[in-house]
Amino acid sequence: MPWIETVAYEDADAKLKLLYDRVKGPDNNVDNIMMMHSLRPHSMEGHMAIYKYVLHHRDNIIDKWFLETLGVWVSALNECNYCVEHHFAGLKRLLRDDGKSAQIWAAIDTNNIEAAPLENRQKTAMEYARQLTRDPGGMREDIVKKLRTAGYSDGEILEINQVCAYFSYANRTVLGLGCSTNGDILGLSPNKNDDPDDWNHT
C-alpha cells in the first residue's frame, strides 16, 4: 500500500478518469506512479507531459533503448527498484536482445559501467549520468565537453540531461510516497512517438 491515499480507476471522478484514460494500459490498468498523483490530477498531467516529451518524443535523436538504459542506471543509483523494474522491462522490449540486456543489467547492478556492452560514447553518457545523479553540485563544464568530444551534439547532450533529470524526479516521487509495482504491468510505455499528446501505455 502507498503511504498516501490514491484513487483507483473505477472510483475516479470525471476529470480524473479523463486523465486516467489518457495514460492507461490494457484493462484500464494505470501505473501506480501515475496513481500517486490522483489527489492532484494537474501534477499527473505535468508528470506525463515531461515523461512523454523527454523519453518518447518523435524529435529525439538518441535511440530510445539507450535513453531507457540511462533511466535504469539513474534509478539504480537512486535505489528506486520501482523504476528499475519498469524501465528495464521496457529496455529489454526495445532492445530485443536478451543477452545484451542481461549484460547491461549486470554492469548496472555491479556499478561497473566499463563492463557494459555499450559504445565508448554511451559509457561517457553513463558517467555523466552518474555524476549528475550522485553529485549534481559537482558538475563542471568539462564533463559536458567530454560528451561533445565523444561525438554527441549539444541537442543530444540536452536529451541525456533531461532523461537523467526526469528519472531523479520520478524516483523521488516513488520513494517519497511508498509506491510499489503491485498490480502494475511492467514494461509498458507511451510508444506512439509520432503523436506527443498520445499518452496511452502499450
Residue pairs with C-beta under 8 A, 6 or more apart in sequence:
1 178
2 32
2 35
2 36
2 177
2 178
2 179
2 180
3 177
3 178
4 36
4 39
4 177
4 178
5 39
6 32
6 35
6 36
6 38
6 39
7 16
7 35
7 38
7 39
8 35
9 17
9 20
9 24
9 28
9 29
9 30
10 28
12 20
12 38
15 41
16 38
16 41
19 41
19 44
19 45
19 48
20 28
20 30
20 34
22 48
22 199
22 200
23 30
23 31
23 34
23 44
23 48
23 190
23 199
23 200
23 201
24 30
24 200
24 201
25 31
25 185
25 188
25 200
25 201
25 202
26 185
26 202
29 183
29 184
29 185
29 201
31 86
31 184
31 185
31 188
31 201
32 82
32 179
32 180
32 181
32 182
32 183
32 184
33 47
33 82
33 83
33 86
33 170
33 173
33 174
33 179
34 44
34 47
34 48
36 173
36 174
36 177
36 179
37 43
37 44
37 47
38 44
47 170
47 173
48 190
48 199
50 166
50 169
51 166
51 170
51 190
52 190
52 196
52 199
53 196
54 159
54 162
54 163
54 166
55 64
55 67
55 68
55 71
55 163
55 166
55 189
56 64
56 189
56 190
56 191
56 193
57 193
57 196
58 193
58 194
58 196
60 67
60 159
60 193
61 153
61 155
61 156
61 159
62 156
62 159
62 160
64 94
64 193
65 91
65 94
65 95
66 118
66 122
66 125
67 159
67 163
68 87
68 88
68 90
68 91
68 94
69 91
69 104
69 118
69 122
69 126
70 125
70 126
70 129
70 160
70 163
70 164
70 167
71 83
71 87
71 163
71 166
71 167
72 83
72 84
72 87
72 88
72 91
72 104
72 105
72 108
73 108
73 113
73 126
73 129
73 130
74 129
74 133
74 163
74 164
74 167
74 168
74 171
75 81
75 82
75 83
75 84
75 87
75 167
75 170
75 171
76 84
76 108
76 109
77 129
77 130
77 133
77 134
78 133
78 167
78 168
78 171
78 172
78 175
79 175
80 170
80 171
80 174
80 175
81 181
82 174
82 179
82 180
82 181
83 167
83 170
83 171
83 174
85 181
85 186
86 181
86 184
86 186
86 187
87 167
88 101
88 105
89 186
89 187
90 187
90 188
90 189
91 101
91 104
92 98
92 101
92 187
93 187
95 101
100 117
103 115
103 116
103 117
104 116
104 117
104 118
106 115
107 113
107 114
107 115
107 116
107 117
108 116
113 123
113 126
113 127
113 130
114 123
116 122
116 123
116 126
118 126
120 150
121 147
121 150
121 151
121 152
124 146
124 147
124 150
125 147
125 150
125 152
125 160
127 143
127 146
128 143
128 144
128 146
128 147
128 160
128 161
128 164
129 160
129 164
131 138
131 139
131 143
132 139
132 161
132 164
132 165
133 164
133 168
144 157
147 156
147 157
147 160
148 154
148 157
152 160
173 179
185 201
188 201
188 202
189 201
189 202
190 198
190 199
190 200
190 201
190 202
191 202
192 198
192 200
192 202
